[in-house]
Amino acid sequence: QEKSEYNWIKVLFGFFVTLFLFNILFVVLAIRTIKHDMMVLTNLNAALESRNQTMQQLSYKTYHHLREPLRNISGFLKLLLKKHQAVLDDEAKEFIEHSIHATQKLDEEIKALRDKLH
C-alpha cells in the first residue's frame, strides 16, 4: 500500500510539475507576444507621427498658397476703388465692395479650417 501511495504522489507531482512548466511556457509566449505587439505599435506610432508632420507641412503650405491670391485680389480691388472712386458709378462700387467682402470672408473660412486642422 505504501508503494501505491508513493506512485500516486509521483503521478500528482509529475502532473503539477507539467502544469507548472506549461504555465511558464504560456507566460514566456505571452511576454514574447506582448513585446512583438509593442514593437509593432512603436513602428506604427512612428509612421503616424511622420504622416502627421507631413500633413501639418501640407496644411501650412496650402494655407499660405490659398491666402496669397486672396490678399492680392482684395488689395487690387481696394486700390481700384481708391484710385478710381471718382469715375465709378454706384453699381460698380457696390460690385467691388461685394468682391472685397467675399475675399475677406473666404480668407476667414481658410483661417478657420487651418485652426481646425491644428
C-alpha positions as CSV (number, residue, x, y, z in Angstrom):
1,Q,0.0,0.0,0.0
2,E,2.9,2.3,0.7
3,K,4.1,1.7,-2.9
4,S,0.7,2.6,-4.4
5,E,0.6,5.8,-2.3
6,Y,4.1,6.6,-3.4
7,N,3.1,6.0,-7.0
8,W,0.1,8.4,-6.6
9,I,2.4,11.0,-5.1
10,K,4.8,10.6,-8.1
11,V,1.9,10.9,-10.5
12,L,0.5,14.0,-8.8
13,F,3.9,15.6,-8.5
14,G,4.5,14.9,-12.2
15,F,1.2,16.4,-13.1
16,F,1.9,19.6,-11.1
17,V,5.4,19.9,-12.5
18,T,3.9,19.5,-16.0
19,L,1.2,22.1,-15.2
20,F,3.8,24.4,-13.8
21,L,6.0,24.1,-16.9
22,F,3.0,24.7,-19.2
23,N,2.3,27.9,-17.2
24,I,5.8,29.0,-17.5
25,L,5.7,28.3,-21.3
26,F,2.5,30.2,-21.5
27,V,3.9,33.2,-19.7
28,V,7.0,33.2,-21.9
29,L,4.9,33.1,-25.0
30,A,2.7,35.9,-23.7
31,I,5.7,38.0,-22.9
32,R,7.1,37.5,-26.5
33,T,3.7,38.3,-28.0
34,I,3.4,41.5,-25.9
35,K,7.0,42.5,-26.8
36,H,6.2,42.0,-30.5
37,D,2.9,43.9,-30.3
38,M,4.7,46.8,-28.5
39,M,7.3,46.8,-31.3
40,V,4.6,46.9,-33.9
41,L,2.8,49.7,-32.1
42,T,6.0,51.7,-31.8
43,N,6.6,51.4,-35.5
44,L,3.0,52.4,-36.3
45,N,3.3,55.3,-33.9
46,A,6.5,56.5,-35.6
47,A,4.8,56.2,-39.0
48,L,1.8,58.1,-37.8
49,E,3.9,60.8,-36.3
50,S,5.7,61.2,-39.6
51,R,2.4,61.4,-41.5
52,N,1.2,64.0,-39.0
53,Q,4.2,66.1,-39.7
54,T,3.7,65.8,-43.4
55,M,0.1,66.8,-43.1
56,Q,1.0,69.8,-40.9
57,Q,3.5,70.9,-43.5
58,L,1.0,70.4,-46.3
59,S,-1.7,72.3,-44.3
60,Y,0.7,75.2,-43.7
61,K,1.7,75.4,-47.4
62,T,-1.8,75.1,-48.6
63,Y,-3.0,77.8,-46.1
64,H,-0.4,80.3,-47.3
65,H,-0.9,79.4,-51.0
66,L,-4.6,79.9,-50.7
67,R,-4.4,83.1,-48.8
68,E,-1.8,84.8,-51.1
69,P,-4.1,85.2,-54.1
70,L,-7.0,86.4,-51.9
71,R,-4.8,89.1,-50.4
72,N,-3.7,90.1,-54.0
73,I,-7.3,90.2,-55.2
74,S,-8.5,92.1,-52.2
75,G,-5.6,94.6,-52.4
76,F,-6.1,95.3,-56.1
77,L,-9.8,95.8,-55.6
78,K,-9.2,98.2,-52.7
79,L,-6.6,100.1,-54.8
80,L,-9.0,100.1,-57.8
81,L,-11.8,101.5,-55.6
82,K,-9.5,104.1,-54.0
83,K,-7.9,105.3,-57.3
84,H,-11.0,105.3,-59.5
85,Q,-13.7,106.1,-57.0
86,A,-14.5,109.4,-58.7
87,V,-15.2,107.8,-62.1
88,L,-17.0,104.6,-60.8
89,D,-20.8,104.7,-60.6
90,D,-22.5,103.3,-57.5
91,E,-23.2,99.9,-59.0
92,A,-19.5,99.4,-59.9
93,K,-18.5,100.5,-56.4
94,E,-21.0,98.0,-55.0
95,F,-19.6,95.2,-57.1
96,I,-16.1,96.0,-56.0
97,E,-17.1,96.2,-52.3
98,H,-19.0,93.0,-52.6
99,S,-15.9,91.3,-54.1
100,I,-13.7,92.7,-51.4
101,H,-16.1,91.4,-48.7
102,A,-16.2,87.9,-50.5
103,T,-12.4,87.6,-50.5
104,Q,-12.3,88.6,-46.8
105,K,-15.0,86.0,-46.0
106,L,-13.1,83.3,-47.9
107,D,-9.9,84.3,-46.0
108,E,-11.7,83.8,-42.7
109,E,-13.0,80.4,-43.8
110,I,-9.5,79.3,-44.7
111,K,-8.2,80.5,-41.3
112,A,-11.0,78.6,-39.5
113,L,-10.1,75.5,-41.5
114,R,-6.5,75.8,-40.6
115,D,-7.4,76.2,-36.9
116,K,-9.4,73.1,-37.0
117,L,-6.6,71.1,-38.5
118,H,-4.0,72.2,-35.9
